[in-house]
Amino acid sequence: MNPCVGYGREACMTMTITSPVEAAAELKRRVDKAGRAVFFGGAGVSTASGIPDFRSPNGLYNQRGYTYAPETMLSHSFYASHPEEFFDFYRHVMCVPDAKPNRCHYKLAELEAAGKLAAVVTQNIDGLHQAAGSKRVIELHGSTHRNVCQRCGAVYSQEWVLASEGVPRCGRCGGAVKPDVVLYEESLNERDLVAAMEVIASCDLLVIGGTSLVVYPAAGLVQYFRGMTSWSATSNPLRRMPPRTSCAPATSRRPLISDPRGFIPFCRFGPLCRDSGECPRTRYNRNVTYVSGAGGR
């Protein structure tokens, strides 16, 4: 493999490994060599724990039997207009109290304990990384284990919500209790976004697993990676797209969030490259190794 030279300005080689044995050996070699690795994951990480992903043939978005489409029920507007139906869906589908961490969760916690993994950046809301022992977990889309009163800020557990009926109400003030998860039409938490940018920008190995890299702005965070190699275990690898066809025109770029180093310009696919101004879908094709795996959010 040829290392990436500069900061995304050179064309880089990619390679694909289809053998699980070869992939495991190569990933181990890279993790052992890396000084600071970060894992960026999605729903595919938790499928072995019995939690369906989103876009695979058996994923959440391809399931039938609901009056409304799952994508609709996962929106803020649906939460506001149909709270009873939202919480029925939340309790029966989004909360999975019996799920246990799988080998991937435990391995990542082991690598962190050994000083090889700096952080886990996850799009999942199931809390399984923490259950496996991981300490540094950045939850981009929140967690079903935190449910917050919209009036007084009291926090309730997943178990408390599951034991309630209808729209849960705060036992302290009577306010509506909302899951601390990022629904469609809602913004990601700025603090979590900046934390994810910083750990990805400072690592020398980025391991991507269980995500289709199509949900933005979360997927756009990978463009902050400045290391030499990244490793993508996904069935849907991101392909190089020609400039100007992959994002809005430069005139429409606008700052959406701020970070301690200044404003971050975004296009509709996520944060733009600081050096070249490229859209993340154009720029993210550095020196990537793809291995076959499950799709995800």
Secondary structure as the mmCIF struct_conf table of DSSP 4:
data_model
#
loop_
_struct_conf.conf_type_id
_struct_conf.id
_struct_conf.beg_label_comp_id
_struct_conf.beg_label_asym_id
_struct_conf.beg_label_seq_id
_struct_conf.end_label_comp_id
_struct_conf.end_label_asym_id
_struct_conf.end_label_seq_id
HELX_LH_PP_P HELX_LH_PP_P1 ASN A 2 VAL A 5
TURN_TY1_P TURN_TY1_P1 GLY A 6 ARG A 9
BEND BEND1 GLU A 10 GLU A 10
STRN STRN1 MET A 15 ILE A 17
HELX_RH_AL_P HELX_RH_AL_P1 PRO A 20 LYS A 33
BEND BEND2 GLY A 35 ARG A 36
STRN STRN2 ALA A 37 GLY A 41
HELX_RH_3T_P HELX_RH_3T_P1 ALA A 43 SER A 49
TURN_TY1_P TURN_TY1_P2 GLY A 50 GLY A 50
BEND BEND3 PHE A 54 SER A 56
TURN_TY1_P TURN_TY1_P3 PRO A 57 ASN A 58
BEND BEND4 GLY A 59 GLY A 59
HELX_RH_3T_P HELX_RH_3T_P2 LEU A 60 ASN A 62
BEND BEND5 THR A 67 TYR A 68
HELX_RH_AL_P HELX_RH_AL_P2 PRO A 70 MET A 73
TURN_TY1_P TURN_TY1_P4 LEU A 74 LEU A 74
STRN STRN3 SER A 75 SER A 75
HELX_RH_AL_P HELX_RH_AL_P3 HIS A 76 SER A 81
HELX_RH_AL_P HELX_RH_AL_P4 PRO A 83 PHE A 89
HELX_RH_PI_P HELX_RH_PI_P1 TYR A 90 MET A 94
TURN_TY1_P TURN_TY1_P5 PRO A 97 ASP A 98
HELX_RH_AL_P HELX_RH_AL_P5 ARG A 103 ALA A 113
TURN_TY1_P TURN_TY1_P6 ALA A 114 GLY A 115
STRN STRN4 LEU A 117 THR A 122
BEND BEND6 ASP A 126 ASP A 126
HELX_RH_AL_P HELX_RH_AL_P6 LEU A 128 ALA A 132
TURN_TY1_P TURN_TY1_P7 GLY A 133 GLY A 133
BEND BEND7 LYS A 135 LYS A 135
STRN STRN5 VAL A 137 GLU A 139
TURN_TY1_P TURN_TY1_P8 LEU A 140 HIS A 141
STRN STRN6 GLY A 142 CYS A 149
TURN_TY1_P TURN_TY1_P9 GLN A 150 CYS A 152
STRN STRN7 VAL A 155 TYR A 156
HELX_RH_AL_P HELX_RH_AL_P7 GLN A 158 ALA A 163
BEND BEND8 SER A 164 SER A 164
BEND BEND9 GLY A 166 VAL A 167
STRN STRN8 ARG A 169 ARG A 169
TURN_TY1_P TURN_TY1_P10 GLY A 171 CYS A 173
HELX_LH_PP_P HELX_LH_PP_P2 GLY A 175 GLY A 175
STRN STRN9 ALA A 176 ALA A 176
STRN STRN10 VAL A 177 VAL A 181
STRN STRN11 TYR A 184 TYR A 184
TURN_TY1_P TURN_TY1_P11 GLU A 185 GLU A 185
BEND BEND10 GLU A 186 GLU A 186
HELX_LH_PP_P HELX_LH_PP_P3 SER A 187 ASN A 189
HELX_RH_AL_P HELX_RH_AL_P8 GLU A 190 SER A 202
BEND BEND11 ASP A 204 ASP A 204
STRN STRN12 LEU A 205 GLY A 209
BEND BEND12 GLY A 210 GLY A 210
BEND BEND13 LEU A 213 LEU A 213
BEND BEND14 VAL A 215 VAL A 215
TURN_TY1_P TURN_TY1_P12 TYR A 216 PRO A 217
HELX_RH_3T_P HELX_RH_3T_P3 ALA A 218 TYR A 224
BEND BEND15 GLY A 227 MET A 228
STRN STRN13 THR A 229 ALA A 233
BEND BEND16 SER A 235 ASN A 236
HELX_LH_PP_P HELX_LH_PP_P4 PRO A 237 ARG A 240
TURN_TY1_P TURN_TY1_P13 PRO A 243 THR A 245
BEND BEND17 SER A 246 CYS A 247
HELX_RH_3T_P HELX_RH_3T_P4 ALA A 250 SER A 252
STRN STRN14 ARG A 254 ASP A 259
TURN_TY1_P TURN_TY1_P14 PRO A 260 ARG A 261
STRN STRN15 GLY A 262 CYS A 267
TURN_TY1_P TURN_TY1_P15 ARG A 268 PHE A 269
STRN STRN16 GLY A 270 PRO A 271
HELX_LH_PP_P HELX_LH_PP_P5 LEU A 272 CYS A 273
TURN_TY1_P TURN_TY1_P16 ARG A 274 SER A 276
HELX_RH_AL_P HELX_RH_AL_P9 PRO A 280 ARG A 283
BEND BEND18 ARG A 286 ASN A 287
STRN STRN17 VAL A 288 VAL A 291
#
